[in-house]
Amino acid sequence: MKTQKIMTTQEVATRLVELMQAGKIKQAQKELYADNVISIQPPYDAEESIKGKAAVLKKSKEFAAMIKTPYNNSFSKALVASDCFSCCVTLNIIVKGCPAIRKEICVFGVKDGKIAYEQFFF
């Protein structure tokens, strides 16, 4: 029986960036997120923080449904420190007919080779 290797924080970060840059957000979440992942929104955001991979996938699907035309988005290389990493994201999108640029810093915590939490600052 083959044991699956637990990814390091650097490996998780590299894989997340690779998938995000390719636009494979759903695949990244399914592959890299822990089942009990916590998604933390800023206190000034209308969305609430949530827990669980299924809830994160649902939130992402709802956010994607609001976006009519994504274009020229970017996801930076990861900055890794211990068991966490961060990336800068720029979303150039059209939401409800209005162009918008959303810049945010994403922080991810890794435990046992999976993303245990994500937190957004924008």
Contacts in CASP RR format, 6 or more apart in sequence:
PFRMAT RR
TARGET T0000
AUTHOR 0000-0000-0000
METHOD contacts of the structure
MODEL  1
MKTQKIMTTQEVATRLVELMQAGKIKQAQKELYADNVISIQPPYDAEESI
KGKAAVLKKSKEFAAMIKTPYNNSFSKALVASDCFSCCVTLNIIVKGCPA
IRKEICVFGVKDGKIAYEQFFF
6 112 0 8 1.000
6 113 0 8 1.000
7 15 0 8 1.000
7 110 0 8 1.000
7 113 0 8 1.000
7 114 0 8 1.000
8 113 0 8 1.000
9 80 0 8 1.000
9 82 0 8 1.000
9 83 0 8 1.000
9 84 0 8 1.000
9 85 0 8 1.000
9 109 0 8 1.000
9 110 0 8 1.000
9 113 0 8 1.000
10 78 0 8 1.000
10 80 0 8 1.000
10 85 0 8 1.000
11 113 0 8 1.000
12 32 0 8 1.000
12 85 0 8 1.000
12 108 0 8 1.000
12 110 0 8 1.000
12 113 0 8 1.000
12 114 0 8 1.000
12 115 0 8 1.000
13 78 0 8 1.000
13 80 0 8 1.000
13 85 0 8 1.000
13 87 0 8 1.000
13 108 0 8 1.000
13 110 0 8 1.000
14 78 0 8 1.000
15 28 0 8 1.000
15 31 0 8 1.000
15 32 0 8 1.000
16 28 0 8 1.000
16 32 0 8 1.000
16 78 0 8 1.000
16 87 0 8 1.000
16 108 0 8 1.000
16 115 0 8 1.000
17 75 0 8 1.000
17 76 0 8 1.000
17 77 0 8 1.000
17 78 0 8 1.000
17 87 0 8 1.000
19 25 0 8 1.000
19 27 0 8 1.000
19 28 0 8 1.000
19 31 0 8 1.000
19 32 0 8 1.000
20 28 0 8 1.000
20 75 0 8 1.000
20 87 0 8 1.000
20 89 0 8 1.000
21 75 0 8 1.000
23 73 0 8 1.000
25 60 0 8 1.000
25 64 0 8 1.000
26 57 0 8 1.000
26 60 0 8 1.000
29 53 0 8 1.000
29 56 0 8 1.000
29 57 0 8 1.000
29 60 0 8 1.000
30 53 0 8 1.000
30 57 0 8 1.000
32 114 0 8 1.000
32 115 0 8 1.000
33 53 0 8 1.000
33 56 0 8 1.000
33 114 0 8 1.000
33 115 0 8 1.000
34 53 0 8 1.000
34 111 0 8 1.000
34 112 0 8 1.000
34 114 0 8 1.000
34 115 0 8 1.000
34 116 0 8 1.000
35 52 0 8 1.000
35 53 0 8 1.000
36 51 0 8 1.000
36 52 0 8 1.000
36 53 0 8 1.000
36 116 0 8 1.000
37 51 0 8 1.000
37 52 0 8 1.000
37 53 0 8 1.000
37 56 0 8 1.000
37 114 0 8 1.000
37 115 0 8 1.000
37 116 0 8 1.000
37 117 0 8 1.000
37 118 0 8 1.000
38 49 0 8 1.000
38 50 0 8 1.000
38 51 0 8 1.000
38 52 0 8 1.000
38 116 0 8 1.000
38 117 0 8 1.000
38 118 0 8 1.000
39 49 0 8 1.000
39 50 0 8 1.000
39 51 0 8 1.000
39 52 0 8 1.000
39 55 0 8 1.000
39 56 0 8 1.000
39 59 0 8 1.000
39 117 0 8 1.000
39 118 0 8 1.000
39 119 0 8 1.000
40 49 0 8 1.000
40 117 0 8 1.000
40 118 0 8 1.000
40 119 0 8 1.000
40 120 0 8 1.000
41 47 0 8 1.000
41 48 0 8 1.000
41 49 0 8 1.000
41 120 0 8 1.000
42 120 0 8 1.000
42 121 0 8 1.000
42 122 0 8 1.000
45 120 0 8 1.000
45 122 0 8 1.000
47 59 0 8 1.000
50 56 0 8 1.000
50 59 0 8 1.000
56 118 0 8 1.000
66 95 0 8 1.000
66 96 0 8 1.000
67 93 0 8 1.000
67 94 0 8 1.000
67 95 0 8 1.000
68 93 0 8 1.000
68 94 0 8 1.000
68 95 0 8 1.000
68 96 0 8 1.000
68 97 0 8 1.000
69 93 0 8 1.000
69 94 0 8 1.000
70 91 0 8 1.000
70 92 0 8 1.000
70 93 0 8 1.000
70 94 0 8 1.000
71 92 0 8 1.000
71 93 0 8 1.000
71 94 0 8 1.000
72 92 0 8 1.000
73 89 0 8 1.000
73 90 0 8 1.000
73 91 0 8 1.000
73 92 0 8 1.000
73 93 0 8 1.000
74 88 0 8 1.000
74 89 0 8 1.000
74 90 0 8 1.000
75 87 0 8 1.000
75 88 0 8 1.000
75 89 0 8 1.000
76 87 0 8 1.000
76 88 0 8 1.000
76 89 0 8 1.000
77 87 0 8 1.000
78 85 0 8 1.000
78 86 0 8 1.000
78 87 0 8 1.000
79 85 0 8 1.000
79 86 0 8 1.000
79 87 0 8 1.000
83 109 0 8 1.000
83 110 0 8 1.000
83 111 0 8 1.000
84 107 0 8 1.000
84 108 0 8 1.000
84 109 0 8 1.000
84 110 0 8 1.000
85 107 0 8 1.000
85 108 0 8 1.000
85 109 0 8 1.000
85 110 0 8 1.000
86 105 0 8 1.000
86 106 0 8 1.000
86 107 0 8 1.000
86 108 0 8 1.000
87 105 0 8 1.000
87 106 0 8 1.000
87 108 0 8 1.000
88 103 0 8 1.000
88 104 0 8 1.000
88 105 0 8 1.000
88 106 0 8 1.000
89 102 0 8 1.000
89 103 0 8 1.000
89 104 0 8 1.000
89 105 0 8 1.000
89 106 0 8 1.000
90 101 0 8 1.000
90 102 0 8 1.000
90 103 0 8 1.000
91 100 0 8 1.000
91 101 0 8 1.000
91 102 0 8 1.000
91 103 0 8 1.000
91 104 0 8 1.000
92 99 0 8 1.000
92 100 0 8 1.000
92 101 0 8 1.000
93 99 0 8 1.000
93 100 0 8 1.000
93 101 0 8 1.000
93 102 0 8 1.000
94 100 0 8 1.000
102 122 0 8 1.000
103 122 0 8 1.000
104 120 0 8 1.000
104 121 0 8 1.000
104 122 0 8 1.000
105 120 0 8 1.000
105 121 0 8 1.000
105 122 0 8 1.000
106 118 0 8 1.000
106 119 0 8 1.000
106 120 0 8 1.000
106 121 0 8 1.000
107 118 0 8 1.000
107 119 0 8 1.000
107 120 0 8 1.000
107 121 0 8 1.000
108 115 0 8 1.000
108 117 0 8 1.000
108 118 0 8 1.000
108 119 0 8 1.000
109 115 0 8 1.000
109 116 0 8 1.000
109 117 0 8 1.000
109 118 0 8 1.000
110 116 0 8 1.000
END
